[in-house]
Each structure stands twice: as C-alpha cells, then as structure tokens.
C-alpha cells in the first residue's frame, strides 16, 4: 500500500478529515482503517488553537503530517493529525478505526475482545494503538507511524462534532457511511 504523500496534509482540515476516512493508520504495525474523523482549524472556537499557541498545543502549529497528541479531560490520550496549507493550528482528530492489524495486542491493551469497541472513540483508539504523549510532534510518515492510502474511497457522511461546547454544530465530523466501528452513529 502507498504511504500518503506530505502534500496530502497541506490542505484545509475539513478536506483532509474527509479524505482520511478509508485510509489505513498503523502504529508499530498495529491499527486499522480510519472510519471517523473531526476537523479543527485556528478560526474554529472548538479548536485547541483558537486562542493561539501554547505549550500544550504547540504541535498544532508545526509541520503538516505530524502528530498532535494530548490528554482529554486529563484522562485519555487523543491523536490529531496536523494539517493545513501553512502551520496555522489546523488538525484532524482521529475518532475511530476499524481494527485490522494487531487485534490480539489491541485486545490486551484494552482488556476486552469486542472488535467494535476496541477503537470506537479517540481515547479507546489511542489505548488500543499504544499512543501516548511521547508521540506528540512525531512525523506520521516515519516509524512508529504509517498512514496508507485506502483501496477505494468509501461513502462518507458528515455531521456535527462530538463533545465540544462551542462550534459543535459545524458539520466537520466525517465517517464511513454504515460502519459498525463508529464512536457514535451519524444522525440522518
């Protein structure tokens, strides 16, 4: 499978978010097909970069195609992919994967066997793939990461983002239509 080229990430966050659905995300060979994403940019009140650069969000202002890994509510790690035509604070949250590679290790890390729940949500996904803050700022085209183009583009649906208090109505959540591996179903 082909690795996504650097130019893929040098586009606006909503375009990258939509086009990441159907790609294969691996961390040390463990991972699966991206089935759900959310886009954020620096003009978006829901984005970590909205109020400017801080120590926490500095990776969002770095080069496109790098990881922005942070703790959500002090509990769960989350993986965003830095993107945009310029390093202005845009990123795509990876919300859910369909597990494909390393299922035994994912099940061990998560302490459960139901494949539908292994990576259905950003915190679950990071736990299953072993993603921690140590990977913040790392390039996604070098080990331990790899992101590969999908075999064929899926049917993608969009809707409101999840868990944000401002800007949540912006339809920048994207998902594989009908996937059983989404964190939450899309409303019609």
N, C-alpha and C positions, 0 to 999 in steps of 0.2 A: 504494500500500500504506500502511496505517496504521502510524504510529510507535507503539511500545509506550508506554503511559502511565506516569508516575512511580510510580503505585500498584502496578504490576506488580512492581517491585523491592522494595517494602516488605513482603515476605513471607519466611518461613523459606527458607534456602538450598536445601534439597532440593526444595521446591516450585518455586522459581524455576529451578533447574537442569533439572528435568523439563520445565517449560513453555518453556524457551528452545530445546529441540530442535524444529526445524522453522521457527524464525524466520530472518529474513534480516539478517545482520550486514554492514555496509559501512563502510569507512574510505576517505574521499575517493572514494566510488563503486566501490571495489574490494572484493570479498568474495564471500559465498555463504551457503548455508543451513547453519545450525548443525546438526550431526549427532551431536555428542558433547560432554558437559559433566561436570564433577565439582563437588560441593557441599562447602563447608567452613564451619564456624562456630566461634565462640570457645571452645566447650567440647570441641572436637574436637582430640585430641592431634596430628593430622596438619596442622592449620591453622597458618599463619604467625602468627595472632593468639592462639594458645593461651596463650602466656606474657605477653600484654599488648601494649600499644602500644610500638612502637619507631620510629625514623626510617625504617626500611625499609618497615614495614607500615602506616604512618600512614594511607594512603589507605583501608585496610580499615575504619577507624573513622570515615570520612567519610560523606557522604550516600549513601543507596542510589541506584543508577543512574549511578554514576561508575566510571571505570576504575581498577583496581589493576594496574599493570604493573611487573614485577620480572624480574630475571635469575635463571634457574635454573642452579645449579652454576657461576655466573659465565660461562656460555656463551650461553644462548638467552633471549630475551625471552619472557614469558608474559603473557597477558591474562586477568585475572579481572574479574568484574562485581560490584561491592559491592552487597549486598542485606541484607534483614532489616527487621523492624518498627522497629528502632532501630539506630543506628550502633554496633554492638557487635563488629564484627570478622568478619562473615559475608561470604562471597564465593563466586562460581561461576567456576571455571576453564573457559575455552572450549578444549576439547581438539581439535576437528576441525570443518572445514567442507566442504561440497560446493561447489567453486568454481563461480560463476555469472557474475560480472561482473569484467571486467578481467583475463581469463585471460592475455593477452599480457604484461601488466605483472607478474603473478604468476610466470609462467614465466621472465621476465627476472630478477626478483629472486631466484628460487630456482635458476636455472641448469639447469632441467630442463623437460621437456614433458609428462610423465605427470600428467594432471589428478588422478589418485587420490593422488599423493604430494605435491601442492602444499601442502595444508593438513591433512594427516593427522598431527596431533601439535601440541602447543601452540607449540613453537619454530618449526616449519615454518610454521604458520599466521601467526605474528607476522612472520616474514621475508617471506612472500608478500604480506601486507597492509601492510607497511612500518610496523609498530607497534614503537616504541622507548620507552624510559623517559621521553622528552619528553611522552608522552601520559598518564603516571601522574597520577591525580586528575582527569582531564578528564571532563566530563559526557557521557554516551552519547547524549543527545538533541540534541546540538549538533555542528556540524562540528568535526572531520573525521568523527565517528562518526554512524551512524544504525542503529537496530535496528527492524525492521519485523515486524509480526505475519505468521505464515505463512498460506498459503491454507487449509489444513486440518490439524488435528493429526495427526501421524504415530503409528504404533505405536511406543511407547517401551519399551525394555528397560532393566534396571538390573543392576548387578553391583559387584564390588569395585573400588576405585580403583587407579590405576597409579602405581608409583614412590614410594610412601610406606612408611616403615618402621613407623610406629605408626598404628593406626586404619585401615589399608588394607582390612581386611575389611568395614568399614562399606559397605553397598551404595548409595553415593551417587554412583556413576558412572552416567550415563544416556546412552542412544544410540538413534538411529533404527534400528529393527529391520531387519536385512538390508542396511544401507547399505554400499556398496563404498568409502566415504570415511572410515571409522572409523580411528582411530590403531591400534587392535587389535580383533580380534573379541571379542565377549562370549562367555563360557563358558556352556554350557547349564546 
